[in-house]
Amino acid sequence: MFLSFLRRLSSAACALLRRGGARTGAWIRARPRLAPWVYPTKTDAENDAAYREFNAGYFGQFGEQERMLADRPRMAFYHAAVGRHVHPGDRVVDLGTGTGILAAFAARRGAAQVYALDHSDILEHARRLARHNALPRVEFVAQHSRDFAAAERVDVILHEQMGDFLFDEGMVANVLDLRDRVLKRDGRIIPSRFEFFCEPVRIRDARRVPFIWELKVHGYDYSCLEKHRPQEPHYYRFNSSDLAVVECFLGAAEPALAFDLMTLEADELPRELRLSRTVIHPGRLDGCAIFFRALVDDDLALSSSPLDPGRAPHWGFRILRCEESHYAAGDTVDVLLRAPDWSEPDTWRWECTRRPAAPA
Ligand SMILES: C[S@@+](CC[C@H](N)C(=O)[O-])C[C@H]1O[C@@H](n2cnc3c(N)ncnc32)[C@H](O)[C@@H]1O
């Protein structure tokens, strides 16, 4: 009896401490001057090491690899791209080979030598698959790409390093590093051209989840929670790969940013993007959808657009949530997206503002 009373007392005390700790943490994080003293920010090297560890663990499992392999538009795109742009006799680096599928496409196309790099444990299975499929001329290298050195420069860098936010798997830094150290001057990167989109969207009513302080549920009003907005960046994003989620773009979709990995320099990416869309689908704005297109030729592209029925389904599109606002036809949505670090979406901040149509 006494023991069970003690147990209840100690669990109530622990719950109280946990709640107090979480509240104090949130209070500190909301104070930009105080937060770095209590939660010192990590150095770039520490962040990089932590991301490498996360990435190697994530892709070391069958689960993620099979989702990518079963993505038909993705695999058709890469198969066609290798068929067109890897030539017999080429020397190729497959950056992040996973199960070795792109290396296999290149070897079967007649590449003289393929270096298949991966830093995760999946490489053991890639070796097993290559033996099983009698794959010739592929050298598997269990290394992070930044540690890889080739005896001679190569003709082609093959890669699939695109994250849901395009930049969040280190694509730009990793590919540019290999390009500068390992690729011949007249070499090719497959894929090298990218379009990044940040399109104002409306979510279908049945799938829409407003911020909690915007809700009134059968007359029960949540507006008083507005001053308790969460500090966690992920709260302000919504992830889906379901084509039934987005009803429409408010304007005509256009790339917010386009670049070519053959010529891009890392510090050339702007730290902020501004775009304007004239509203052609009037009504509510719920946020901005982040997605991308990778292009190999003008007629060979891979899309993760939420409104493209041929999209590569394993990529999620990310919606940067905005508070409800309404637009008339002819109004303009002005979007500002700040990205101090493109590879770290938690650093992104955005706002959408309405510019009414000029009176007729
Ligand atoms: C998105 S998967 C692509 C796998 C494979 N290329 C395919 O198309 O199915 C990325 C792979 O790259 C590996 N990876 C990511 N960054 C790497 C890096 N910098 N060096 C070596 N491997 C890397 C991951 O472990 C993962 O297996």
The ligand as a MOL file (V3000), in Angstrom:
LIG
                    3D

  0  0  0     0  0            999 V3000
M  V30 BEGIN CTAB
M  V30 COUNTS 27 29 0 0 0
M  V30 BEGIN ATOM
M  V30 1 C 18.9760 8.1790 -52.6620 0
M  V30 2 S 19.9910 6.7880 -52.4900 0 CHG=1
M  V30 3 C 20.2770 6.3040 -54.1360 0
M  V30 4 C 20.7220 4.8560 -54.2830 0
M  V30 5 C 20.9630 4.3950 -55.7280 0
M  V30 6 N 21.8820 5.2430 -56.4190 0
M  V30 7 C 19.6750 4.3200 -56.4990 0
M  V30 8 O 19.5090 5.1010 -57.4290 0
M  V30 9 O 18.8230 3.5010 -56.1670 0 CHG=-1
M  V30 10 C 21.4760 7.5400 -52.0210 0
M  V30 11 C 22.5750 6.5640 -51.6090 0
M  V30 12 O 23.7530 7.3300 -51.4960 0
M  V30 13 C 24.4660 7.0010 -50.3160 0
M  V30 14 N 25.1910 8.2320 -50.0130 0
M  V30 15 C 24.6590 9.4420 -49.7270 0
M  V30 16 N 25.6130 10.3710 -49.6790 0
M  V30 17 C 26.7870 9.7270 -49.9530 0
M  V30 18 C 28.1140 10.1710 -50.0810 0
M  V30 19 N 28.4310 11.4530 -49.9840 0
M  V30 20 N 29.0800 9.2420 -50.3570 0
M  V30 21 C 28.7660 7.9460 -50.5020 0
M  V30 22 N 27.5020 7.4750 -50.4050 0
M  V30 23 C 26.5250 8.3600 -50.1570 0
M  V30 24 C 23.4160 6.5600 -49.3290 0
M  V30 25 O 23.9380 5.6600 -48.4020 0
M  V30 26 C 22.3910 5.8990 -50.2690 0
M  V30 27 O 22.6010 4.5160 -50.4040 0
M  V30 END ATOM
M  V30 BEGIN BOND
M  V30 1 1 1 2
M  V30 2 1 2 3
M  V30 3 1 2 10
M  V30 4 1 3 4
M  V30 5 1 4 5
M  V30 6 1 5 6
M  V30 7 1 5 7
M  V30 8 2 7 8
M  V30 9 1 7 9
M  V30 10 1 10 11
M  V30 11 1 11 12
M  V30 12 1 11 26
M  V30 13 1 12 13
M  V30 14 1 13 14
M  V30 15 1 13 24
M  V30 16 1 14 15
M  V30 17 1 14 23
M  V30 18 2 15 16
M  V30 19 1 16 17
M  V30 20 1 17 18
M  V30 21 2 17 23
M  V30 22 1 18 19
M  V30 23 2 18 20
M  V30 24 1 20 21
M  V30 25 2 21 22
M  V30 26 1 22 23
M  V30 27 1 24 25
M  V30 28 1 24 26
M  V30 29 1 26 27
M  V30 END BOND
M  V30 END CTAB
M  END
